Amino acid sequence: MKEFNNVARQGDMLIVRIEDLPNDIVEAKPVKGEYIVTHSETGHNHVVKEREDVKMYESSNDNLVAYLVVEEFEALLEHHRAYKQHETIKVKPGKYRVHRQREEDVFGEIRRAID
């Protein structure tokens, strides 16, 4: 299990500790008891278990950025994959910005990376 203080990477996502949340966010809904921090087209999502002291938010302006708030006890950021799995990250209480990897398509458009 990996621990970090300010910045960590798990596969195609980067998580950074921040001081404050922006105003342009909306609360994300958990799916089957988990917040999907980063989707994978193959179903190998990066997730945090739903808890009362953990909330996830989406940016209303940028679908490549999300926010995670852990209030009381550390949360585990896990990768759903049976093999070549990214190491679980222990997320300490705090506020975090999640950067989802970007890529350029053949037309020059920037989009969320396809895993």
Order of alpha helices (4+ residues) and beta strands (2+ residues): beta-beta-beta-beta-beta-beta-beta-beta-beta-beta-beta-beta-beta
